[in-house]
Every structure is written in structure tokens, then in C-alpha cells.
């Protein structure tokens, strides 16, 4: 029963992802991009057919997923989505090899934004739209989308969402997980409509506005411009993206609390307050540091705000090449890569809440040195945190940096310098997009070998699912006992 539920879950995700291909397919038909019609149409048709078959075959059976099978289901769903997303990419002819297409698809769904393409503006617009749309689908979670659309999962739905959600503490904001998923996707969709309209008012056409909205809210970073958002050279576009990148880095549950007039939940949120302070300090520090380079405060502020928000939210958009900035600004950017945004957002990275927990624990240890017999407790959001939280965060960080190290070693086999290798690991595991040196905002990942790219795909999915959902299979304990 559990194995069938896993297969059925994957088939339904396959169908949901395939249905969304109607958007780029429609664009291809309207614009007369005949070379893209068949790849999208055939992929869409096969995916929907497979999903319908399993929906009908299992219509009289309930989903039965244990904790272990939930991990398997979510991991396979992300692999399935990435593979089906790669099909139209490969048959478009824009990607010379299968690993290139799979890398681009995984980078899309995991909202990493690293690309193997150097020339974007000559691609069919429907293809660029699909690249950006994958960000939007993966940002809030493809399993969360399926649970929201198909309330078939019962109690098992919560296990699925937990395996996909970011952050050390996971819960429901409403009594049912299906309703929680629907509310979060409703907020997400509302932001999508609003940003698209604003970008159109700023001068973009509808398709370009939709593409960059998908990439912004999914905190992905794919663009249809070779120079990313900087290709528009628009102050209005930059600031619209800055605002929505920053909003996407916030825990989406806080927007629900605002809507329900529970402002105290937002005001007392420790992670949100730290997020604001980190942004303010980083932006001001970079602004004054690059002021001599640009000679204008407001232009420096614009570039500083854009790149700081882009990196901390792990979006990866660029309106300037930060590798040309002074060392101080580059170090701030490097630090923001390590920090990440808020848990429960569409952003990747370690997440601020984990660093906050470790910082509070450090303060506790210092207080214990001063007052050996004192009793101290970590408080998060004004409440005492659970006792095992520090251990959980420590274990996560060990696994996170271990995976970065392994990925950096894999990157080094491609004759790159050590700093490029290190930031390759950081940007892939953290789902950030650009790095430094050979993978700067003006470069791409095309020079890496096929086998390296396949490992990079694993690293990106593991980073998006916060590691354990992907690395748990290497534990002998996982394979023992009942599933």
C-alpha cells in the first residue's frame, strides 16, 4: 500500500507539472514558435495521461504513507518534476546534452538559478518562460501545490509538507494541512499578479513581466536577458524586484497573520526582525563602500540594495557584477550567501533562524561561565524554544557544510580555482545561483563536465529539501525495519 501511494503521488505530481506547461505551450502557439509546440504538447500529454491513469486506478484506495515513505515520496517527486521539466528543454535544441538539460531543470525547480546558457535573448520566449515558471512552481513547493490542488492525502499530507518545508520548526497555520497549503499558494498567487502588473507599468511587456515575476517570487534568478535584470537598465524595474525579492525572503506564514490581523505574531518574530536588521546594515555598508566607484549615492544605494537582497534571498538576479566591487562589499555578499533568508520563505540557504539559535546558545554558554549554577533558556519569538533545537541546528549545519565541501571537491575536478570551487558548493547547496570568479553573475556553468553536473543536481535538490530528505538514504537505519 505504501509503495503504491509513493508511485501514485509521483504520477499526480507529474500530471500537475505537465498541466502547467499549457502556459508556455500557449505562448509558443501565439508567437508561432513552431519548434517548441511539439516538445511541450507531447510532454504535457504524456504526463497528464500517466497522472489520470494512477488517479483512476487508485480512486478507491487511501494514501498510506509512513514517515519513511513520505521522505521517499517527496524526494522522488522532485526528481520526477526535474526530469519531466528537462524534456522540453532538451528537445528545444538549446541544450547540447541530457545532463545540461537536467541541470537547467533542477536549477529551475530548486530555485537555484545557475544556468549552463550564455546566450538567452535568442531563445524562444516560450522556452525562457518555462525556465522561469519552474522557479515559481518550485519556490512554494511542488508537493505543496499538489496537496493544495488534490486534497487526497489526509494525515499523510502533513508528513509530505514537512519533508519539503524549510526551517528547523514546521507546523500548520490552520487546522488542516490542505487549507494551509491553499492559503500560502493564494498569497503567492496574489503577489504574482501584483508584481506582474507593476513590472508592466515599469515598461516590460506581459511575457517578460511574468517571467521575471516567476523568478523573483520563486527566488530563482533565471532571466530572458543575458545581463539579467540589469539588461533593462531601469530604476523602476530594479526597485520593484528589490521589494518583491525582499518580500519573498520572509516567512509566508507572517503574511497570513497580517491578513488575519494578528500583527503581534509578526512584531514578535525574532527571525523577521533579524532579517530586517541584516538587510539594513548590509545595504548601507555596501552603499558607502561602492560610493566612490559610482559617484552617486542613490545609484550606489540601488545597486547595493539590489545585490544584497538578491543574494540573501538566494534569488541570484544581477544588475551589476559584484566581483568588480571593493573587497569589503564582496565580503558582505559572501557572508549573505552563508546566511540565507527566513524559514518558511521561498529562499534557500541556511536560514536566519538557525544562526539566531546558535547566537542565543553562545550567549547562554557565556552566561553559564559567569553564573555556573544559573538556569538559562533560549527564547525564540518571545517563547522558550524546545530543548533539542540547538542539537538539531548543529547537526544540520554539519551536514550542510559537509555537502558544500564534497560539492566543492567535485567542482575542483574541472580545473577551477579553489575559490570558484568553494562558492560553487555554496551557491548550489544554498540554491543561490551566482558565485565568485569563474561563476560570477556574468558567467555560467557550461564548462563543468557532465558527471559533475549530475552531482550538482543532487546537491541542489538536497539543498532545496534541507538535506535530510535526500541524504537519509545513506543511513543504514533507514533501510531497517518496517517502512
C-alpha positions as CSV (number, residue, x, y, z in Angstrom):
1,X,0.0,0.0,0.0
2,X,2.8,2.4,0.9
3,X,4.8,1.7,-2.2
4,X,1.7,2.2,-4.4
5,X,1.0,5.5,-2.6
6,X,4.5,6.7,-3.4
7,X,4.1,5.8,-7.1
8,X,0.7,7.4,-7.2
9,X,2.0,10.5,-5.6
10,X,4.7,10.8,-8.2
11,X,2.2,10.3,-11.0
12,X,0.0,13.1,-9.7
13,X,2.9,15.5,-9.4
14,X,3.9,14.5,-12.9
15,X,0.3,15.4,-14.0
16,X,0.2,18.7,-12.2
17,X,3.6,19.8,-13.6
18,X,2.5,18.7,-17.1
19,X,-0.7,20.7,-16.8
20,X,1.2,23.9,-16.1
21,X,3.0,23.5,-19.4
22,X,-0.2,24.8,-21.0
23,X,1.2,28.3,-20.3
24,X,4.4,28.1,-22.3
25,X,2.6,26.0,-24.9
26,X,0.0,28.7,-25.4
27,X,2.8,31.3,-25.7
28,X,4.6,29.1,-28.3
29,X,1.3,28.9,-30.3
30,X,0.6,32.6,-30.2
31,X,4.1,33.6,-31.1
32,X,4.4,31.0,-33.8
33,X,7.4,29.2,-32.2
34,X,6.6,26.0,-34.0
35,X,9.8,24.3,-32.8
36,X,8.5,24.4,-29.2
37,X,4.9,23.3,-29.8
38,X,5.6,19.6,-30.1
39,X,8.1,19.3,-27.2
40,X,5.6,21.0,-24.8
41,X,2.5,19.3,-26.3
42,X,3.8,15.7,-26.2
43,X,5.4,16.1,-22.7
44,X,2.2,17.6,-21.4
45,X,0.0,14.9,-23.0
46,X,2.1,12.0,-21.6
47,X,2.3,13.5,-18.1
48,X,-1.4,14.1,-17.9
49,X,-2.2,10.7,-19.2
50,X,0.0,8.9,-16.6
51,X,-1.5,11.0,-13.8
52,X,-5.0,10.2,-14.8
53,X,-4.3,6.5,-15.0
54,X,-3.0,6.4,-11.5
55,X,-5.7,8.7,-10.2
56,X,-8.4,6.3,-11.6
57,X,-6.6,3.1,-10.6
58,X,-6.3,4.2,-7.0
59,X,-9.6,6.1,-6.7
60,X,-11.0,3.6,-4.1
61,X,-7.8,3.4,-2.0
62,X,-6.5,5.9,0.5
63,X,-3.0,7.3,0.6
64,X,-1.0,5.4,3.1
65,X,2.4,6.9,3.8
66,X,4.7,6.2,6.8
67,X,7.3,8.7,7.9
68,X,9.9,6.9,5.9
69,X,7.8,6.5,2.7
70,X,7.0,10.2,3.0
71,X,10.7,11.1,2.6
72,X,10.9,8.7,-0.4
73,X,7.8,10.2,-2.0
74,X,8.9,13.8,-1.7
75,X,12.5,13.0,-2.9
76,X,11.1,11.1,-5.9
77,X,8.6,13.8,-6.7
78,X,11.4,16.4,-7.0
79,X,13.4,14.0,-9.2
80,X,10.3,13.3,-11.3
81,X,9.5,17.0,-11.7
82,X,13.1,17.8,-12.7
83,X,13.2,15.0,-15.3
84,X,9.8,16.0,-16.9
85,X,10.9,19.6,-16.9
86,X,14.0,18.8,-18.7
87,X,12.2,17.1,-21.6
88,X,11.1,20.2,-23.5
89,X,14.4,21.9,-22.7
90,X,16.4,19.1,-24.3
91,X,14.2,18.8,-27.4
92,X,14.2,22.5,-27.9
93,X,17.8,22.0,-29.2
94,X,19.1,24.8,-26.9
95,X,20.9,22.2,-24.7
96,X,23.5,20.1,-26.3
97,X,23.5,17.2,-23.8
98,X,21.0,15.5,-21.5
99,X,23.0,16.4,-18.3
100,X,22.8,20.1,-19.4
101,X,19.0,19.9,-19.8
102,X,18.6,18.1,-16.4
103,X,20.9,20.6,-14.7
104,X,18.9,23.5,-16.0
105,X,15.6,21.9,-15.0
106,X,16.9,21.0,-11.5
107,X,18.3,24.5,-11.1
108,X,14.9,25.8,-12.1
109,X,12.7,23.8,-9.8
110,X,15.1,24.1,-6.8
111,X,15.1,27.9,-7.5
112,X,18.9,27.9,-7.7
113,X,19.1,29.9,-10.9
114,X,22.5,28.6,-12.0
115,X,22.5,28.2,-15.8
116,X,24.6,26.5,-18.5
117,X,23.4,29.0,-21.1
118,X,25.4,32.0,-22.1
119,X,23.0,33.3,-24.8
120,X,19.4,33.8,-23.6
121,X,18.0,36.5,-25.7
122,X,17.9,34.4,-28.9
123,X,16.0,31.5,-27.2
124,X,12.3,31.1,-27.9
125,X,10.3,33.1,-25.5
126,X,8.2,30.1,-24.5
127,X,11.3,28.3,-23.5
128,X,12.5,31.2,-21.4
129,X,9.1,31.4,-19.9
130,X,9.2,27.7,-18.9
131,X,12.7,28.1,-17.4
132,X,11.3,30.9,-15.1
133,X,8.0,29.1,-14.5
134,X,9.9,26.2,-12.9
135,X,11.2,28.7,-10.3
136,X,7.6,29.7,-9.5
137,X,6.4,26.1,-9.1
138,X,9.4,25.0,-7.0
139,X,9.5,28.1,-4.9
140,X,6.4,27.4,-2.8
141,X,6.9,23.6,-3.3
142,X,5.6,21.2,-5.9
143,X,4.3,18.8,-3.3
144,X,2.6,21.7,-1.5
145,X,0.9,22.6,-4.8
146,X,-0.2,19.0,-5.4
147,X,-1.6,18.8,-1.8
148,X,-3.4,22.1,-2.3
149,X,-5.0,21.1,-5.6
150,X,-5.7,17.4,-4.7
151,X,-6.9,17.1,-1.1
152,X,-6.5,13.3,-1.1
153,X,-3.7,12.8,1.3
154,X,-5.3,13.1,4.8
155,X,-2.8,12.8,7.6
156,X,-0.1,11.8,5.2
157,X,-0.3,15.3,3.6
158,X,1.3,16.8,6.7
159,X,4.2,14.4,6.5
160,X,4.8,15.3,2.9
161,X,4.7,19.0,3.5
162,X,7.1,18.6,6.5
163,X,9.6,16.8,4.2
164,X,9.5,19.8,1.8
165,X,9.2,22.8,4.0
166,X,12.2,24.8,5.0
167,X,13.3,25.7,8.6
168,X,14.0,23.9,11.8
169,X,10.4,24.1,13.1
170,X,7.5,23.1,10.9
171,X,3.8,23.4,11.6
172,X,0.4,24.3,10.3
173,X,-1.2,27.8,10.4
174,X,-4.7,26.3,10.0
175,X,-6.2,23.1,11.4
176,X,-5.7,21.2,8.1
177,X,-2.6,21.0,6.0
178,X,-4.6,21.2,2.8
179,X,-6.1,24.6,3.9
180,X,-2.6,25.8,5.0
181,X,-1.2,24.9,1.5
182,X,-4.1,26.6,-0.2
183,X,-3.7,29.8,1.8
184,X,0.0,30.0,1.2
185,X,-0.4,29.4,-2.5
186,X,-3.2,32.1,-2.6
187,X,-0.8,34.6,-1.0
188,X,1.9,33.6,-3.5
189,X,-0.5,34.0,-6.4
190,X,-1.6,37.4,-5.2
191,X,2.0,38.6,-5.1
192,X,2.4,37.2,-8.6
193,X,-0.4,39.2,-10.0
194,X,0.7,42.4,-8.3
195,X,4.4,42.2,-9.3
196,X,3.4,41.3,-12.9
197,X,1.2,44.4,-13.2
198,X,3.9,46.7,-11.6
199,X,6.6,45.4,-14.0
200,X,4.3,46.1,-16.9
201,X,3.7,49.6,-15.7
202,X,7.5,49.9,-15.5
203,X,7.8,49.2,-19.2
204,X,8.0,45.4,-19.6
205,X,5.7,43.5,-21.9
206,X,3.4,40.9,-20.3
207,X,5.6,37.9,-21.0
208,X,8.8,39.5,-19.8
209,X,7.0,40.8,-16.7
210,X,5.6,37.3,-16.0
211,X,9.0,35.6,-16.4
212,X,10.7,38.0,-14.0
213,X,7.8,37.7,-11.5
214,X,8.1,33.9,-11.6
215,X,11.9,34.2,-11.0
216,X,11.6,36.9,-8.3
217,X,8.9,35.3,-6.1
218,X,10.4,31.8,-6.6
219,X,13.7,33.5,-5.6
220,X,15.3,31.7,-8.6
221,X,17.1,34.2,-10.8
222,X,16.5,33.0,-14.4
223,X,16.0,35.8,-16.8
224,X,15.5,36.2,-20.6
225,X,18.3,38.8,-20.7
226,X,22.0,38.0,-21.0
227,X,22.7,40.7,-18.4
228,X,19.8,39.6,-16.1
229,X,17.6,42.3,-14.8
230,X,20.4,44.8,-15.4
231,X,19.7,44.4,-19.1
232,X,16.6,46.6,-18.8
233,X,18.7,49.4,-17.2
234,X,15.5,50.6,-15.4
235,X,15.4,52.1,-12.0
236,X,11.7,51.3,-11.6
237,X,12.3,47.6,-12.6
238,X,15.2,47.3,-10.2
239,X,13.3,48.7,-7.2
240,X,10.2,46.6,-7.9
241,X,12.4,43.5,-8.0
242,X,14.2,44.6,-4.8
243,X,10.9,44.9,-2.9
244,X,9.5,41.6,-4.1
245,X,12.8,39.7,-3.6
246,X,12.8,41.0,0.0
247,X,9.1,40.0,0.5
248,X,9.8,36.6,-0.9
249,X,12.6,36.1,1.7
250,X,10.0,36.5,4.5
251,X,8.2,33.5,6.1
252,X,4.9,33.4,4.2
253,X,3.0,32.5,7.3
254,X,3.6,36.1,8.5
255,X,1.5,37.4,5.6
256,X,-1.3,35.2,6.7
257,X,-1.0,36.6,10.3
258,X,-1.1,40.1,8.9
259,X,-4.2,39.3,6.9
260,X,-5.9,37.8,10.0
261,X,-5.0,41.0,11.9
262,X,-2.5,39.2,14.2
263,X,0.2,41.8,13.9
264,X,1.7,40.7,17.2
265,X,2.8,37.4,15.7
266,X,4.8,39.5,13.1
267,X,6.2,42.0,15.6
268,X,7.4,39.3,18.0
269,X,9.0,37.2,15.2
270,X,12.7,37.0,16.1
271,X,13.8,35.9,12.6
272,X,11.9,38.6,10.8
273,X,13.4,41.3,13.0
274,X,16.9,39.9,12.4
275,X,16.2,39.7,8.7
276,X,15.4,43.4,8.5
277,X,18.5,44.4,10.5
278,X,20.8,42.3,8.4
279,X,19.4,43.9,5.2
280,X,19.7,47.4,6.5
281,X,23.2,47.0,7.8
282,X,24.4,45.2,4.6
283,X,22.8,47.6,2.2
284,X,24.2,50.7,4.0
285,X,27.7,49.1,4.3
286,X,27.9,48.2,0.6
287,X,26.4,51.6,-0.4
288,X,29.1,53.7,1.3
289,X,31.8,51.3,0.2
290,X,30.9,51.4,-3.6
291,X,30.0,55.2,-3.5
292,X,33.5,56.2,-4.9
293,X,33.0,53.8,-7.8
294,X,29.6,55.1,-8.9
295,X,29.9,58.7,-7.6
296,X,26.2,58.9,-6.8
297,X,24.5,58.0,-3.6
298,X,21.2,56.9,-5.0
299,X,22.8,54.9,-7.8
300,X,25.1,53.2,-5.2
301,X,22.1,52.5,-2.9
302,X,20.2,51.0,-5.8
303,X,23.0,48.6,-6.8
304,X,23.8,47.8,-3.1
305,X,20.1,47.1,-2.2
306,X,19.6,45.0,-5.4
307,X,22.6,42.7,-4.9
308,X,22.2,42.4,-1.1
309,X,18.6,41.5,-1.3
310,X,19.2,39.2,-4.4
311,X,21.9,37.2,-2.5
312,X,20.3,37.0,0.9
313,X,17.0,35.9,-0.7
314,X,19.1,33.5,-2.9
315,X,17.3,34.9,-6.0
316,X,20.6,35.5,-7.9
317,X,19.4,38.3,-10.1
318,X,22.1,40.8,-11.1
319,X,22.1,44.5,-12.1
320,X,25.9,44.8,-11.6
321,X,28.9,42.5,-11.3
322,X,29.7,42.5,-7.6
323,X,33.0,40.8,-8.4
324,X,34.2,44.2,-9.6
325,X,33.3,45.8,-6.2
326,X,35.8,46.5,-3.4
327,X,36.8,43.6,-1.2
328,X,34.6,44.9,1.7
329,X,31.5,44.7,-0.4
330,X,32.4,41.3,-1.7
331,X,32.9,40.0,1.8
332,X,29.4,41.2,2.7
333,X,28.0,39.4,-0.3
334,X,29.9,36.3,0.7
335,X,28.5,36.5,4.2
336,X,25.0,36.9,2.9
337,X,25.4,33.7,0.9
338,X,26.1,31.9,4.1
339,X,23.2,33.4,6.0
340,X,20.1,33.0,3.7
341,X,16.7,34.5,4.4
342,X,13.8,33.3,6.6
343,X,12.5,29.8,7.2
344,X,9.1,29.2,5.5
345,X,10.0,31.6,2.6
346,X,10.8,30.6,-1.0
347,X,14.5,31.4,-0.3
348,X,17.3,28.8,0.2
349,X,20.4,28.9,2.3
350,X,21.0,28.1,6.0
351,X,18.2,30.4,7.1
352,X,18.5,33.2,9.7
353,X,16.6,31.3,12.4
354,X,19.4,28.7,12.7
355,X,22.1,31.4,13.1
356,X,19.9,33.1,15.6
357,X,19.5,30.0,17.6
358,X,23.3,29.4,17.7
359,X,23.9,33.0,18.6
360,X,21.5,32.7,21.5
361,X,23.1,29.5,22.6
362,X,26.5,31.2,22.6
363,X,25.1,33.8,24.9
364,X,23.7,31.1,27.1
365,X,27.1,29.4,27.3
366,X,28.8,32.7,28.3
367,X,26.2,33.3,31.0
368,X,26.8,29.8,32.4
369,X,30.5,30.7,32.6
370,X,29.7,33.7,34.7
371,X,26.9,32.1,36.7
372,X,27.7,28.3,36.8
373,X,24.5,27.5,38.8
374,X,22.2,29.6,36.7
375,X,19.3,28.2,34.6
376,X,19.2,29.7,31.1
377,X,16.8,29.1,28.3
378,X,16.8,30.1,24.6
379,X,13.8,32.2,23.7
380,X,12.5,32.5,20.2
381,X,9.6,34.7,19.2
382,X,9.2,35.5,22.9
383,X,8.8,31.9,23.9
384,X,11.1,29.2,25.3
385,X,12.5,27.1,22.5
386,X,12.4,23.3,22.6
387,X,15.4,21.7,24.3
388,X,16.7,19.8,21.4
389,X,16.7,22.7,18.9
390,X,20.4,23.5,19.3
391,X,21.4,19.9,18.6
392,X,19.1,19.9,15.6
393,X,20.6,23.1,14.2
394,X,24.2,21.9,14.9
395,X,23.5,18.6,13.0
396,X,22.0,20.4,10.1
397,X,25.0,22.8,9.8
398,X,27.4,19.9,9.9
399,X,25.6,18.2,7.1
400,X,25.2,21.5,5.2
401,X,28.9,22.4,5.2
402,X,29.9,18.8,4.6
403,X,27.8,18.7,1.4
404,X,29.3,22.1,0.4
405,X,32.8,20.6,0.8
406,X,32.0,17.5,-1.2
407,X,30.5,19.6,-4.0
408,X,33.5,21.9,-4.0
409,X,35.8,18.9,-4.4
410,X,33.7,17.6,-7.3
411,X,33.9,21.1,-8.8
412,X,37.7,21.1,-8.4
413,X,38.0,18.2,-10.8
414,X,37.1,20.6,-13.6
415,X,40.3,22.7,-13.2
416,X,38.8,25.6,-11.4
417,X,40.5,27.7,-8.8
418,X,39.7,26.9,-5.1
419,X,37.5,30.0,-4.5
420,X,35.4,29.1,-7.6
421,X,35.1,25.5,-6.3
422,X,34.1,26.7,-2.8
423,X,31.5,29.1,-4.0
424,X,30.2,26.5,-6.5
425,X,29.4,24.3,-3.5
426,X,27.9,27.3,-1.6
427,X,25.7,28.5,-4.4
428,X,24.4,25.1,-5.4
429,X,23.7,23.7,-1.9
430,X,22.3,27.1,-0.9
431,X,20.3,27.4,-4.1
432,X,21.8,30.9,-4.7
433,X,22.8,30.9,-8.3
434,X,25.9,33.0,-8.9
435,X,29.2,32.7,-7.1
436,X,32.6,34.3,-7.5
437,X,35.4,34.2,-10.0
438,X,34.5,31.7,-12.8
439,X,30.8,31.6,-11.8
440,X,30.3,35.3,-11.2
441,X,27.0,36.9,-12.2
442,X,28.3,37.4,-15.8
443,X,29.4,33.7,-16.2
444,X,27.7,30.4,-16.3
445,X,28.2,26.7,-15.5
446,X,28.6,25.3,-19.1
447,X,32.3,24.5,-18.7
448,X,31.6,21.9,-16.0
449,X,31.7,18.2,-17.1
450,X,28.5,16.1,-17.4
451,X,29.2,13.9,-14.4
452,X,29.9,17.0,-12.3
453,X,26.6,18.5,-13.3
454,X,24.7,15.3,-12.3
455,X,26.3,15.6,-8.8
456,X,25.4,19.3,-8.8
457,X,21.8,18.2,-9.4
458,X,21.8,16.1,-6.3
459,X,23.4,18.9,-4.3
460,X,20.7,21.4,-5.5
461,X,17.8,19.1,-4.7
462,X,19.3,18.2,-1.3
463,X,19.7,21.9,-0.5
464,X,16.1,22.7,-1.5
465,X,14.8,19.9,0.6
466,X,17.1,20.9,3.5
467,X,19.4,17.9,3.2
468,X,17.8,15.1,5.3
469,X,15.1,14.3,2.7
470,X,17.9,13.4,0.3
471,X,20.8,12.2,2.4
472,X,18.7,10.0,4.8
473,X,19.0,7.1,2.3
474,X,22.7,6.8,3.1
475,X,21.8,5.9,6.7
476,X,21.6,2.1,7.3
477,X,18.9,2.7,9.9
478,X,16.6,4.0,7.2
479,X,16.6,0.6,5.5
480,X,16.0,-1.5,8.6
481,X,12.6,-2.4,10.0
482,X,9.1,-1.6,8.6
483,X,8.6,1.1,6.2
